């Protein structure tokens, strides 16, 4: 129970400070061996994806969180020059590039 409370506080704190968290910091969380840090980063991707789906990008139906993580992690890894930017912009842009909305 204590770990769940810690994780919830980490996610709330992380979300509130996402404009000051860099891509470097976020990539470190995604690579962290600390389960709480890793799950906090995963929760942030999930929250952002749900909040912006269908407005900034269009996620495929039944996409898994691990797939979203892979997209974000690959983009951060392959674009080190951009990792000084705020994580909210980087995650949104990663998902936008990978899952653009198309007109039907």
Protein Blocks (a to p, Z undefined) as FASTA:
>chain_A
ZZmmmmmmmmmmmmmmmmmpcfklmmmmmmpcblklmmmmmmmmmmmmmmmgoklpccde
hiafklmmmmmmmmmmmmmmlmmpcfklmmmmmmmmmmccddZZ
